[in-house]
Amino acid sequence: MPTTYDDLATGALLDWSDCQAATPQMSVEAMLRLIQTAPPGPWPHGWASWDNTIEAHRRLVLEFIADLEDPHVRYPQQRGIVIAGGGLKYFPSVWVNVNLLRHFGCQLPIQLWYMGDGECDPYLKRLLAPLGVECIDARKLEPQYPARILCGWELKPYAALHAPFAEVLFLDADNGVCHDPTYLFDDPEYQRTGAVYWPDYANWTLKWDIWEIFGIDWLAKPAAAGAERAFESGQYLIDKRRCWRELRLALWYGEHSDFVFQHVYGDKECFHLAWRKLGTEYAMPGAGPGWDVHTITQYDFQGRIVFQHRCQDKWRFAGNRFNDSLRNEQLCFDLVRDLATKWDGTLWNNPAPTPAEQRVIDSIAGQRYVYRRVGYDERTFVLNADSYVGDGAAECERRWSINRDEDVDVLTLSRLDRPTCNLRQGPDGTWRGAWLEHERMPVELFPASSSQGGSR
């Protein structure tokens, strides 16, 4: 039975584990407790605009700020670049972005942050390794650094906060540099403030009532709000030794995206809200931004183009529009074509196995296996040496591959365009994992000649 408490304002018994128990009539105290204890949604329609919801979040952020102390972290690396994104949608842009950085001579360490096996695999990590890119799975860090919500835009402040760099230049996956950006760390405006943000397209501003909702009263006036340029967070530069509290508060707003994103668009205003809530100064270049067909162009403090954020035409294997008014356009198209010769866009497909992976492949190929989706179905099939499933193949099990992930062999079964299960071998020889599509049932694979088989 769920624990219930009496809402003194209404006399109602509330289930603190059920966000659907929220009502516009409940007390602010009850709403605050519900936000703290219930899963983050789905909330009732209109919840984010209720007066008690707004007031509860105002109180929550003040409580958070009151307890927010700089941990004085000793960072193992001084400066670095953080990029977030993966999978077929973003990896071609990551590839272009990283290659541009190295092409222009940038020697800063680079981390690519992603969320889980659905966004990156060992083969893609091997492609990036010669470029000096370390790949970080945020899902594996969640037990150490839990986040209330971490499923999309929230990754950007999370990655910047937990990256090992004292000073971070964050770049969206689809935000390509026009030259080596390392000099930005030495810009006097950055040195003065410890943070640089770039203005949003068309000098966008937030309406005054948005600032009122978030309790930033000095901006909750039409004239003040109209003079406050919104952020475009395809890039930002932060010294965490000076701005840790602000960055941590930006993540707090991201962790409460079930409320925040109903009032502002995405992560960019999480940073804006955090810096303004704490009354901390930041620097912003006066020039730009520009717009070129599908790309936001951003400038440095000397008025030179430094970033081209291709937000409406992300790099992909076919269909990008060539725009000769953008810098490095031919180079970027060449980089996409180069990637297409190395990767077909399918995660966990391994076109170039390492010697260790090939030995595992050789030990499996040609054998007949029992394939069991526990509680659903069971059949036998053959894993052919050409990486396709032979006799017994079906739509969801057309290809197979072996990847070595952190010293553990992973056998992946795939459709032609995406994986359906990743299996790891147990001591008894059975490969076990879970279905990656919506049923999420356990999956087992073991030699047909074996009498074992786990869950019979």
C-alpha positions as semicolon CSV with decimal commas, in nm:
position;residue;x (nm);y (nm);z (nm)
1;M;0,000;0,000;0,000
2;P;0,134;0,347;-0,081
3;T;0,207;0,582;0,207
4;T;-0,054;0,856;0,239
5;Y;-0,050;1,185;0,423
6;D;-0,320;1,434;0,505
7;D;-0,312;1,758;0,307
8;L;-0,411;2,004;0,577
9;A;-0,533;2,252;0,317
10;T;-0,794;2,021;0,166
11;G;-0,831;1,734;0,411
12;A;-0,744;1,492;0,132
13;L;-0,529;1,184;0,169
14;L;-0,243;1,202;-0,081
15;D;-0,042;0,922;-0,236
16;W;0,309;1,067;-0,246
17;S;0,415;0,818;-0,513
18;D;0,151;0,929;-0,766
19;C;0,202;1,257;-0,951
20;Q;-0,152;1,224;-1,087
21;A;-0,269;1,299;-0,732
22;A;-0,176;1,665;-0,790
23;T;-0,461;1,916;-0,800
24;P;-0,476;2,296;-0,832
25;Q;-0,646;2,310;-0,490
26;M;-0,382;2,128;-0,285
27;S;-0,160;2,329;-0,054
28;V;0,179;2,456;-0,166
29;E;0,338;2,241;0,107
30;A;0,164;1,930;-0,025
31;M;0,264;2,012;-0,383
32;L;0,622;2,065;-0,275
33;R;0,625;1,727;-0,101
34;L;0,470;1,558;-0,403
35;I;0,734;1,704;-0,638
36;Q;1,008;1,578;-0,409
37;T;0,872;1,223;-0,372
38;A;0,672;1,132;-0,684
39;P;0,826;1,025;-1,015
40;P;0,871;1,326;-1,249
41;G;0,551;1,290;-1,447
42;P;0,330;1,254;-1,626
43;W;0,156;1,529;-1,435
44;P;-0,207;1,632;-1,486
45;H;-0,280;1,865;-1,777
46;G;-0,192;2,225;-1,694
47;W;0,005;2,130;-1,382
48;A;0,305;2,352;-1,464
49;S;0,087;2,665;-1,478
50;W;-0,097;2,615;-1,148
51;D;-0,023;2,874;-0,882
52;N;0,065;2,612;-0,620
53;T;0,305;2,438;-0,861
54;I;0,481;2,766;-0,942
55;E;0,511;2,865;-0,577
56;A;0,634;2,518;-0,481
57;H;0,917;2,545;-0,734
58;R;1,007;2,893;-0,612
59;R;1,047;2,751;-0,262
60;L;1,231;2,442;-0,379
61;V;1,494;2,643;-0,563
62;L;1,549;2,869;-0,262
63;E;1,596;2,565;-0,040
64;F;1,840;2,420;-0,291
65;I;2,039;2,744;-0,312
66;A;2,054;2,771;0,067
67;D;2,227;2,432;0,082
68;L;2,443;2,489;-0,227
69;E;2,807;2,495;-0,124
70;D;3,102;2,484;-0,362
71;P;3,272;2,146;-0,301
72;H;3,609;2,291;-0,412
73;V;3,675;2,003;-0,647
74;R;4,034;1,936;-0,755
75;Y;4,001;1,881;-1,128
76;P;4,248;1,639;-1,288
77;Q;4,265;1,841;-1,611
78;Q;4,278;2,215;-1,665
79;R;4,092;2,279;-1,992
80;G;3,888;2,064;-2,223
81;I;3,599;2,039;-2,466
82;V;3,275;1,855;-2,390
83;I;3,038;1,743;-2,668
84;A;2,702;1,573;-2,607
85;G;2,528;1,343;-2,852
86;G;2,534;1,006;-3,023
87;G;2,343;0,761;-3,237
88;L;2,266;0,793;-3,606
89;K;2,101;1,134;-3,555
90;Y;2,406;1,299;-3,399
91;F;2,717;1,089;-3,461
92;P;2,784;1,220;-3,815
93;S;2,780;1,572;-3,667
94;V;3,011;1,460;-3,385
95;W;3,249;1,317;-3,645
96;V;3,256;1,641;-3,843
97;N;3,287;1,855;-3,531
98;V;3,579;1,662;-3,382
99;N;3,764;1,642;-3,713
100;L;3,725;2,017;-3,762
101;L;3,874;2,081;-3,419
102;R;4,178;1,869;-3,498
103;H;4,204;2,003;-3,855
104;F;4,245;2,355;-3,718
105;G;4,510;2,244;-3,471
106;C;4,309;2,231;-3,149
107;Q;4,496;2,011;-2,902
108;L;4,254;2,031;-2,611
109;P;4,127;1,700;-2,471
110;I;3,775;1,617;-2,591
111;Q;3,504;1,415;-2,419
112;L;3,193;1,288;-2,595
113;W;2,909;1,236;-2,349
114;Y;2,619;1,010;-2,442
115;M;2,339;0,817;-2,271
116;G;2,354;0,441;-2,289
117;D;2,408;0,168;-2,545
118;G;2,152;0,323;-2,777
119;E;2,385;0,614;-2,856
120;C;2,738;0,476;-2,881
121;D;2,921;0,145;-2,915
122;P;3,281;0,015;-2,898
123;Y;3,337;0,047;-3,273
124;L;3,242;0,417;-3,274
125;K;3,471;0,470;-2,977
126;R;3,755;0,314;-3,177
127;L;3,683;0,550;-3,466
128;L;3,714;0,850;-3,233
129;A;4,013;0,729;-3,031
130;P;4,282;0,840;-3,284
131;L;4,131;1,189;-3,263
132;G;4,191;1,198;-2,889
133;V;3,825;1,166;-2,790
134;E;3,720;0,994;-2,468
135;C;3,362;0,864;-2,469
136;I;3,163;0,889;-2,145
137;D;2,837;0,704;-2,083
138;A;2,635;0,925;-1,848
139;R;2,411;0,631;-1,760
140;K;2,707;0,459;-1,594
141;L;2,774;0,768;-1,383
142;E;2,415;0,808;-1,263
143;P;2,461;0,582;-0,957
144;Q;2,746;0,808;-0,842
145;Y;2,588;1,134;-0,960
146;P;2,211;1,078;-0,960
147;A;1,985;1,319;-1,146
148;R;1,609;1,355;-1,103
149;I;1,564;1,374;-1,483
150;L;1,836;1,288;-1,734
151;C;1,692;1,204;-2,073
152;G;1,785;1,469;-2,332
153;W;1,875;1,834;-2,296
154;E;1,949;1,769;-1,928
155;L;2,269;1,593;-2,036
156;K;2,434;1,923;-2,133
157;P;2,469;2,078;-1,786
158;Y;2,522;1,730;-1,638
159;A;2,817;1,662;-1,868
160;A;2,972;2,004;-1,818
161;L;2,944;1,972;-1,439
162;H;3,087;1,622;-1,409
163;A;3,357;1,639;-1,678
164;P;3,712;1,632;-1,534
165;F;3,803;1,974;-1,671
166;A;3,830;2,282;-1,449
167;E;3,745;2,494;-1,753
168;V;3,495;2,363;-2,006
169;L;3,412;2,466;-2,359
170;F;3,084;2,289;-2,433
171;L;2,977;2,232;-2,793
172;D;2,657;2,085;-2,932
173;A;2,725;1,790;-3,160
174;D;2,610;1,989;-3,465
175;N;2,812;2,301;-3,381
176;G;3,126;2,316;-3,595
177;V;3,419;2,546;-3,528
178;C;3,562;2,781;-3,792
179;H;3,910;2,777;-3,637
180;D;4,083;2,659;-3,322
181;P;3,872;2,794;-3,032
182;T;4,142;2,750;-2,766
183;Y;4,213;3,125;-2,760
184;L;3,869;3,187;-2,608
185;F;3,999;3,063;-2,272
186;D;4,240;3,358;-2,269
187;D;3,990;3,624;-2,372
188;P;3,983;3,911;-2,119
189;E;3,603;3,895;-2,090
190;Y;3,615;3,527;-1,997
191;Q;3,902;3,590;-1,757
192;R;3,700;3,868;-1,595
193;T;3,375;3,675;-1,543
194;G;3,453;3,304;-1,561
195;A;3,165;3,238;-1,801
196;V;3,082;3,325;-2,161
197;Y;2,741;3,272;-2,320
198;W;2,633;3,358;-2,671
199;P;2,307;3,534;-2,766
200;D;2,011;3,351;-2,914
201;Y;1,906;3,398;-3,274
202;A;1,728;3,727;-3,357
203;N;1,823;3,871;-3,016
204;W;1,541;3,671;-2,860
205;T;1,429;3,777;-2,512
206;L;1,216;3,612;-2,246
207;K;0,886;3,776;-2,157
208;W;0,878;3,949;-1,822
209;D;0,626;3,707;-1,674
210;I;0,869;3,417;-1,723
211;W;1,113;3,585;-1,487
212;E;0,825;3,633;-1,243
213;I;0,739;3,262;-1,256
214;F;1,096;3,176;-1,160
215;G;1,113;3,435;-0,883
216;I;1,374;3,660;-1,046
217;D;1,187;3,976;-0,965
218;W;1,434;4,237;-1,086
219;L;1,385;4,108;-1,442
220;A;1,009;4,067;-1,406
221;K;0,942;4,407;-1,563
222;P;0,882;4,467;-1,935
223;A;1,171;4,710;-1,979
224;A;1,424;4,496;-1,792
225;A;1,314;4,172;-1,959
226;G;1,322;4,334;-2,302
227;A;1,687;4,431;-2,257
228;E;1,793;4,082;-2,146
229;R;1,922;3,875;-2,440
230;A;1,832;3,506;-2,426
231;F;2,102;3,239;-2,443
232;E;2,189;3,010;-2,734
233;S;2,355;2,714;-2,564
234;G;2,508;2,545;-2,866
235;Q;2,831;2,662;-2,705
236;Y;2,935;2,803;-2,371
237;L;3,257;2,851;-2,180
238;I;3,270;2,805;-1,802
239;D;3,539;2,811;-1,535
240;K;3,393;2,568;-1,280
241;R;3,634;2,682;-1,010
242;R;3,456;3,019;-1,016
243;C;3,107;2,921;-1,132
244;W;3,041;2,577;-0,984
245;R;2,734;2,693;-0,789
246;E;2,583;2,852;-1,098
247;L;2,645;2,543;-1,311
248;R;2,504;2,314;-1,042
249;L;2,193;2,532;-1,024
250;A;2,160;2,514;-1,403
251;L;2,157;2,136;-1,369
252;W;1,892;2,165;-1,095
253;Y;1,668;2,350;-1,340
254;G;1,738;2,074;-1,593
255;E;1,654;1,807;-1,337
256;H;1,317;1,981;-1,297
257;S;1,254;2,000;-1,669
258;D;0,903;1,860;-1,619
259;F;0,824;2,210;-1,488
260;V;1,096;2,431;-1,637
261;F;1,058;2,321;-1,999
262;Q;0,688;2,403;-1,989
263;H;0,788;2,769;-1,956
264;V;1,119;2,801;-2,145
265;Y;1,265;2,617;-2,442
266;G;1,522;2,361;-2,347
267;D;1,849;2,371;-2,160
268;K;1,965;2,713;-2,279
269;E;1,752;2,902;-2,030
270;C;1,855;2,668;-1,748
271;F;2,192;2,844;-1,761
272;H;2,032;3,184;-1,799
273;L;1,802;3,129;-1,502
274;A;2,085;2,998;-1,285
275;W;2,325;3,286;-1,345
276;R;2,051;3,546;-1,295
277;K;1,902;3,372;-0,992
278;L;2,240;3,388;-0,818
279;G;2,310;3,739;-0,945
280;T;2,635;3,632;-1,112
281;E;2,786;3,823;-1,400
282;Y;2,871;3,655;-1,730
283;A;3,019;3,780;-2,057
284;M;2,842;3,781;-2,394
285;P;2,989;3,890;-2,730
286;G;2,818;4,194;-2,875
287;A;2,827;4,079;-3,237
288;G;2,571;3,845;-3,385
289;P;2,428;3,601;-3,391
290;G;2,389;3,555;-3,764
291;W;2,167;3,320;-3,961
292;D;2,274;3,145;-4,280
293;V;1,999;2,930;-4,438
294;H;1,994;2,662;-4,167
295;T;2,283;2,761;-3,942
296;I;2,334;3,000;-3,650
297;T;2,669;3,176;-3,677
298;Q;2,829;3,297;-3,355
299;Y;3,110;3,549;-3,312
300;D;3,393;3,610;-3,067
301;F;3,457;3,935;-2,882
302;Q;3,655;4,070;-3,178
303;G;3,365;4,015;-3,419
304;R;3,506;3,708;-3,597
305;I;3,291;3,405;-3,676
306;V;3,397;3,118;-3,452
307;F;3,102;2,874;-3,445
308;Q;2,855;2,752;-3,708
309;H;2,566;2,578;-3,532
310;R;2,396;2,370;-3,800
311;C;2,080;2,332;-3,593
312;Q;1,831;2,287;-3,879
313;D;2,035;2,062;-4,109
314;K;2,238;1,825;-3,895
315;W;2,498;1,621;-4,079
316;R;2,372;1,290;-4,218
317;F;2,476;1,042;-4,483
318;A;2,246;1,185;-4,750
319;G;2,029;1,490;-4,806
320;N;2,233;1,778;-4,662
321;R;2,211;2,105;-4,853
322;F;2,544;2,246;-4,973
323;N;2,577;2,610;-4,870
324;D;2,889;2,772;-5,013
325;S;2,842;3,080;-4,796
326;L;2,934;2,872;-4,490
327;R;3,296;2,818;-4,403
328;N;3,460;2,478;-4,455
329;E;3,151;2,341;-4,631
330;Q;3,339;2,119;-4,875
331;L;3,561;1,986;-4,598
332;C;3,253;1,899;-4,393
333;F;3,089;1,714;-4,682
334;D;3,415;1,524;-4,739
335;L;3,424;1,424;-4,371
336;V;3,068;1,288;-4,388
337;R;3,158;1,084;-4,696
338;D;3,466;0,954;-4,515
339;L;3,252;0,840;-4,221
340;A;3,012;0,663;-4,458
341;T;3,301;0,445;-4,578
342;K;3,367;0,338;-4,218
343;W;3,016;0,304;-4,069
344;D;2,674;0,219;-4,212
345;G;2,479;0,400;-3,941
346;T;2,382;0,089;-3,744
347;L;2,484;0,087;-3,380
348;W;2,653;-0,227;-3,246
349;N;2,734;-0,344;-3,597
350;N;3,108;-0,406;-3,605
351;P;3,252;-0,389;-3,959
352;A;3,615;-0,408;-3,843
353;P;3,654;-0,652;-3,551
354;T;3,969;-0,647;-3,344
355;P;4,174;-0,969;-3,330
356;A;4,018;-1,053;-2,992
357;E;3,668;-0,996;-3,127
358;Q;3,745;-1,202;-3,437
359;R;3,848;-1,499;-3,223
360;V;3,508;-1,493;-3,053
361;I;3,334;-1,462;-3,391
362;D;3,527;-1,762;-3,525
363;S;3,427;-1,970;-3,223
364;I;3,057;-1,896;-3,278
365;A;3,011;-1,877;-3,655
366;G;2,837;-2,169;-3,821
367;Q;2,684;-2,307;-3,504
368;R;2,315;-2,363;-3,438
369;Y;2,176;-2,184;-3,133
370;V;1,855;-2,186;-2,932
371;Y;1,719;-1,833;-2,916
372;R;1,467;-1,767;-2,640
373;R;1,271;-1,451;-2,566
374;V;1,161;-1,552;-2,219
375;G;0,785;-1,567;-2,187
376;Y;0,735;-1,498;-2,560
377;D;0,888;-1,746;-2,801
378;E;1,176;-1,982;-2,874
379;R;1,341;-2,110;-3,192
380;T;1,676;-2,220;-3,329
381;F;1,895;-2,041;-3,579
382;V;2,243;-2,045;-3,727
383;L;2,491;-1,757;-3,691
384;N;2,659;-1,741;-4,032
385;A;3,020;-1,636;-4,076
386;D;2,914;-1,337;-4,289
387;S;2,757;-1,167;-3,982
388;Y;2,404;-1,254;-4,093
389;V;2,166;-1,492;-3,920
390;G;2,108;-1,788;-4,150
391;D;1,847;-2,059;-4,105
392;G;1,585;-1,934;-3,856
393;A;1,634;-1,562;-3,921
394;A;1,340;-1,324;-3,877
395;E;1,283;-0,952;-3,920
396;C;1,416;-0,868;-3,574
397;E;1,713;-1,104;-3,597
398;R;1,879;-1,053;-3,934
399;R;2,238;-0,971;-3,837
400;W;2,475;-1,048;-3,553
401;S;2,803;-0,903;-3,433
402;I;3,055;-0,922;-3,152
403;N;3,185;-0,611;-2,976
404;R;3,423;-0,607;-2,682
405;D;3,293;-0,350;-2,435
406;E;3,510;-0,278;-2,130
407;D;3,672;-0,623;-2,152
408;V;3,336;-0,802;-2,185
409;D;3,222;-0,959;-2,512
410;V;2,878;-0,846;-2,629
411;L;2,682;-1,044;-2,888
412;T;2,431;-0,820;-3,064
413;L;2,133;-0,936;-3,269
414;S;1,995;-0,672;-3,504
415;R;1,737;-0,583;-3,759
416;L;1,897;-0,455;-4,079
417;D;1,902;-0,101;-3,938
418;R;1,915;-0,125;-3,557
419;P;2,001;-0,364;-3,272
420;T;1,728;-0,558;-3,093
421;C;1,928;-0,714;-2,808
422;N;2,276;-0,704;-2,656
423;L;2,379;-1,029;-2,487
424;R;2,667;-1,105;-2,252
425;Q;2,795;-1,455;-2,186
426;G;2,760;-1,604;-1,840
427;P;2,984;-1,864;-1,673
428;D;2,751;-2,140;-1,797
429;G;2,806;-2,039;-2,161
430;T;2,460;-1,888;-2,209
431;W;2,442;-1,540;-2,360
432;R;2,190;-1,328;-2,169
433;G;2,045;-0,981;-2,202
434;A;1,719;-0,800;-2,264
435;W;1,510;-0,703;-2,563
436;L;1,580;-0,342;-2,654
437;E;1,235;-0,266;-2,794
438;H;0,922;-0,194;-2,597
439;E;0,855;-0,541;-2,449
440;R;1,198;-0,547;-2,275
441;M;1,172;-0,920;-2,203
442;P;1,479;-1,127;-2,103
443;V;1,663;-1,293;-2,393
444;E;1,883;-1,603;-2,387
445;L;2,102;-1,765;-2,651
446;F;2,281;-2,098;-2,606
447;P;2,414;-2,380;-2,828
448;A;2,142;-2,613;-2,949
449;S;2,355;-2,908;-2,844
450;S;2,362;-2,784;-2,486
451;S;2,124;-2,907;-2,219
452;Q;2,151;-2,574;-2,038
453;G;1,937;-2,272;-2,113
454;G;1,860;-2,069;-1,810
455;S;1,487;-2,003;-1,772
456;R;1,315;-2,316;-1,897
